[in-house]
Amino acid sequence: MGSEILARVIRGETVESVHRGSIVIISGKGERIASVGDPEILTFTRSSAKAFQAIPFITSGAADAFGFGEKEIALACASHSGEHFHTELALSMLSRAGLSESDLRCGAHPPFFEETAHELIRTQKDPSPIHNNCSGKHAAMLAFSKHIGADTASYLDPASPVQKAILETVSLFSGIPSEEIRMGIDGCSAPNFAMPLSAMVKAYANLICTPDDFPPEIREAARRIVSAKTKYPEYVGGSYRLDTKVMKALPGVIVCKVGAEGVWLAGLLPSETWPDGLALALKIDDGDDNRARPVTAVTLLRMLGVMTPKAEDTLGEFCPIVMKNRMDTVVGRVESALGSLPGITDRNSK
């Protein structure tokens, strides 16, 4: 089963490029609702796994021991933009755990938020690890390591107790035995996980509707993560990021997380329309994060019937995406190529 065209790039009225990908949608109880392309495509979770990387940090007692609340939990699950409120909270997390920025092993890159990046240039300062979009996740991993008395210098080692606990958590939520999960190293130097798209969507379904047979502390940690992300979406991404805009536009309706290379996982919380909740997994074949992913994500939300007029005002810019040239002239658009979704379209038409 191959991927399908999900988005078209149109210049004038001529298709210039296409983006292919795959989608899987299941209920919170695991029932397959719809799919497009190849549901079994193997790919890395990348940053879409951050909620699962944060769960052992909570279940260990580290979050409570160091006084981390919902904002800190949201930042632990974030790919943040490096805005001041992100970096200040990440530094605070480290300080409360008796650590410092020098303990971070995520590396540095310019902030995604242009105003902060330009400020660094104006003040002739280099980006530091605290500006890394994963610094909140790393601060949580370090706090977890410190709390359990592990070696903080080796918190990214796959053999460390921190990473072993994370792998077991990913295994539990995805349903894949830990020894069968293919491993790689993420851009922030943390271990990352490759699995079929169908396993990723199962993990997100279990996040929003955690099974009764999961340990109570795991169920509570998942609840806290969903609550933190939906209450403080600005800490999960940033002022102009897809996840933040989606969760702010649909408050209490959805929890979501992008991953690099065109991955997006989302969970619709239980509602009258979807009493068991709904989980979505998206992978863009060519790894596009800025055109095909937002266009497809917003199209899916429209198909699922959760968009409101207010949400359209906020998210409409993502689908279609208007293309302009360097004279600020509109020259084309990026639009969805996604047709009807059997199981979704049929349900909405009843």
C-alpha positions in Angstrom: 0.0 0.0 0.0 1.5 3.3 -1.1 1.2 6.8 0.1 -1.2 9.3 -1.5 -1.0 12.9 -2.6 -2.1 15.0 0.3 -1.2 18.5 -0.8 -0.6 20.4 -4.1 1.5 23.4 -4.6 -0.1 25.5 -7.3 1.5 28.4 -9.1 -1.0 30.4 -11.2 -3.4 27.6 -11.9 -0.7 24.9 -12.6 0.3 22.2 -10.2 4.0 22.8 -9.6 4.7 20.2 -6.8 2.9 17.6 -4.7 3.4 16.2 -1.3 2.5 12.6 -0.6 1.9 11.0 2.8 -0.2 8.7 5.0 -2.9 9.2 7.7 -4.4 6.9 10.3 -7.4 7.7 12.5 -8.6 5.5 15.3 -11.0 5.9 18.2 -9.8 6.2 21.7 -10.6 2.5 22.1 -8.4 1.6 19.2 -11.1 1.1 16.5 -9.8 2.0 13.0 -12.0 4.8 11.7 -10.2 5.8 8.5 -6.8 5.7 6.8 -5.1 7.1 3.7 -2.0 5.8 2.1 0.1 3.4 4.1 -0.8 3.0 7.8 2.1 0.7 8.4 4.8 3.1 7.1 7.8 3.0 9.4 9.1 6.3 10.5 10.5 8.1 13.6 8.3 9.7 16.1 10.7 12.6 16.5 9.2 15.3 18.8 5.7 13.9 18.6 6.9 11.4 21.3 7.6 14.1 23.9 4.5 13.4 26.0 5.7 9.8 26.4 9.2 10.9 27.3 7.7 13.1 30.0 5.6 10.5 31.7 8.4 8.8 33.7 9.5 12.2 34.9 6.0 12.5 36.5 5.5 9.0 37.7 9.0 9.0 39.4 7.8 11.8 41.6 10.4 14.2 40.2 7.9 16.8 39.0 6.2 17.1 42.4 9.5 16.9 44.3 10.9 20.0 42.5 7.5 21.9 42.5 6.9 21.7 38.8 3.3 22.6 37.8 1.3 22.5 34.6 3.4 25.1 32.8 6.6 23.1 33.5 4.9 19.9 32.4 3.7 21.6 29.1 7.3 22.8 28.5 8.6 19.3 29.1 6.4 18.2 26.2 7.3 21.1 24.0 9.2 22.0 20.9 9.3 25.6 22.0 10.1 28.7 19.9 12.7 30.1 22.3 10.6 33.1 23.4 11.6 34.6 26.7 8.8 32.9 28.7 10.1 29.6 27.3 13.7 30.0 28.2 13.0 31.6 31.6 10.9 28.7 32.6 13.4 26.1 31.4 16.1 27.9 33.4 13.8 27.9 36.4 13.2 24.1 36.0 17.0 23.5 36.0 17.6 25.8 39.0 14.9 24.1 41.1 16.5 20.7 40.5 19.9 22.0 41.5 21.1 22.1 37.9 22.2 24.7 35.4 22.2 25.3 31.7 25.7 23.7 31.5 24.1 20.4 32.3 22.0 20.4 29.1 23.3 18.1 26.4 20.8 19.2 23.7 23.1 21.5 21.8 22.3 25.1 20.6 20.4 26.5 17.7 18.9 30.0 16.9 15.5 30.4 18.5 12.6 29.7 16.1 11.0 32.9 17.3 12.4 35.6 14.9 12.2 38.5 17.4 14.4 36.5 19.9 16.8 35.4 17.2 17.1 39.0 16.0 17.6 40.2 19.6 20.6 37.8 20.0 22.1 39.1 16.8 21.7 42.8 17.9 23.3 42.1 21.3 26.0 40.0 19.6 25.2 36.9 21.7 25.3 33.3 20.5 22.3 31.0 20.9 22.8 28.7 23.8 21.3 25.3 24.7 18.5 27.0 26.6 17.3 28.3 23.2 17.1 24.7 21.8 13.4 23.9 21.2 13.9 20.7 23.3 15.4 22.4 26.4 12.2 21.9 28.4 12.3 18.2 27.7 15.9 17.9 28.6 15.4 19.9 31.8 12.7 17.3 32.8 15.0 14.4 31.9 17.8 15.9 34.0 15.4 16.6 36.9 14.2 12.9 36.7 17.8 11.7 36.7 18.6 13.9 39.7 15.6 12.8 41.6 16.4 9.1 41.3 20.0 9.6 42.0 21.3 8.7 38.6 24.3 10.2 36.8 23.1 13.4 35.3 26.0 13.6 32.9 24.8 10.4 31.1 21.1 11.1 31.1 21.0 10.7 27.3 22.7 7.3 27.3 20.2 4.6 26.1 21.5 2.5 29.0 20.7 5.1 31.6 17.7 4.5 33.9 16.1 7.7 32.4 16.2 6.4 28.9 15.3 2.8 29.8 12.2 4.1 31.6 11.2 6.2 28.6 11.6 3.3 26.2 9.4 1.1 28.4 6.8 3.9 28.4 6.9 4.2 24.7 6.5 0.5 24.4 3.5 0.4 26.8 1.6 3.2 24.9 2.4 2.0 21.4 2.0 -1.7 22.1 5.3 -2.6 20.5 7.8 -4.7 22.7 10.7 -2.5 23.6 13.2 -4.8 22.0 11.4 -4.4 18.7 11.4 -0.6 18.6 14.1 0.6 16.3 16.2 3.4 17.8 17.9 6.5 16.4 19.3 9.7 17.7 17.2 12.8 17.5 18.4 16.3 16.6 18.7 17.2 20.3 20.8 14.1 20.9 18.1 12.2 22.8 17.2 8.6 21.7 14.2 8.5 19.4 11.9 5.8 18.3 10.9 4.4 14.9 7.6 2.5 14.5 4.7 2.1 12.1 2.3 5.0 11.9 -0.4 2.7 13.2 1.6 2.3 16.4 2.0 6.0 16.8 -1.7 6.6 16.6 -2.3 3.9 19.1 0.1 5.6 21.5 -1.9 8.8 21.2 -5.2 7.1 21.6 -3.8 5.6 24.8 -2.7 9.1 25.9 -6.1 10.6 25.7 -8.1 7.5 26.8 -5.6 5.7 28.9 -6.7 2.0 29.4 -8.0 0.9 32.8 -5.4 -1.8 32.9 -2.5 0.6 32.8 -0.9 1.3 36.2 -2.8 4.1 38.1 0.3 6.3 38.2 0.6 6.1 34.4 -3.0 7.0 33.9 -2.6 10.0 36.2 0.5 11.1 34.5 -1.2 11.0 31.1 -4.1 13.0 32.5 -1.8 15.6 33.8 0.0 15.9 30.5 -3.2 16.3 28.5 -4.4 18.9 31.0 -1.1 20.8 31.0 -0.9 20.9 27.2 -4.5 22.0 26.7 -4.3 24.7 29.4 -0.9 26.1 28.4 -0.6 25.5 24.6 1.7 28.5 24.3 4.4 26.5 26.2 4.1 23.6 23.8 5.1 25.5 20.7 5.0 29.3 20.5 3.2 32.3 19.2 3.2 31.3 15.6 3.4 27.5 15.8 0.9 25.0 14.5 0.3 23.1 17.7 -0.2 26.2 19.8 -2.5 27.8 17.4 -4.6 24.6 17.0 -5.0 24.0 20.7 -5.7 27.7 21.4 -8.3 27.8 18.6 -10.0 24.7 19.9 -9.6 24.9 23.7 -10.3 21.7 25.5 -11.1 19.9 22.2 -7.7 18.7 21.0 -4.2 17.9 22.2 -1.5 17.6 19.5 2.2 17.6 18.8 4.3 18.0 15.7 7.4 15.9 15.0 10.2 16.8 12.6 10.1 15.4 9.1 6.4 15.9 8.6 4.9 14.0 11.5 1.8 15.2 13.4 0.0 13.3 16.2 -3.3 14.6 17.6 -6.0 13.5 19.9 -9.6 14.7 20.0 -10.8 14.5 23.6 -14.0 12.6 24.3 -17.1 14.5 23.2 -20.7 14.0 22.1 -19.6 13.3 18.6 -16.6 11.1 19.5 -17.5 9.7 23.0 -14.3 7.6 23.0 -12.1 10.3 21.7 -10.2 10.1 18.4 -6.5 9.9 17.6 -4.8 11.0 14.3 -1.4 10.3 13.0 0.0 12.0 9.9 3.3 11.5 8.0 4.4 13.5 5.0 6.7 11.4 2.9 9.2 14.1 2.0 9.4 15.4 5.5 7.8 18.8 4.7 6.9 20.6 7.9 5.7 24.0 6.6 3.4 23.4 3.6 1.8 19.9 3.5 1.6 19.3 7.2 -0.4 22.3 8.2 -2.6 22.2 5.1 -3.4 18.5 5.8 -3.9 19.0 9.6 -6.5 21.8 9.1 -8.2 19.8 6.4 -8.6 16.8 8.8 -10.0 19.0 11.5 -12.6 20.4 9.0 -13.5 16.9 8.0 -13.9 15.8 11.6 -16.4 18.6 12.1 -14.6 20.2 15.0 -13.8 23.6 13.4 -15.7 26.6 14.7 -16.0 30.0 13.0 -13.5 31.3 15.6 -11.1 28.5 14.8 -11.4 29.2 11.1 -10.4 32.8 11.7 -7.2 31.6 13.4 -6.4 28.4 11.4 -7.7 29.3 8.0 -4.3 30.8 7.1 -2.9 27.3 7.1 -5.3 26.0 4.4 -4.9 27.1 1.8 -1.5 28.7 2.3 -1.1 31.8 0.2 2.2 32.0 -1.7 3.8 35.4 -2.4 6.9 36.4 -4.3 9.5 38.9 -3.2 7.4 41.8 -4.4 4.6 40.5 -2.0 2.5 39.6 -5.0 0.2 36.6 -4.6 1.5 34.0 -7.1 -0.1 30.7 -5.9 -1.2 28.6 -3.1 -0.7 25.3 -1.2 -4.0 23.4 -1.0 -5.2 20.1 0.3 -5.6 17.2 -2.1 -7.3 15.1 0.5 -10.6 13.7 -0.8 -13.4 12.2 1.3 -12.5 9.9 4.2 -14.8 6.9 4.4 -15.8 6.4 8.0 -15.5 10.2 8.6 -17.4 11.7 5.7 -20.1 9.0 6.0 -20.6 9.7 9.7 -20.8 13.5 9.2 -23.3 13.2 6.5 -25.8 11.3 8.6 
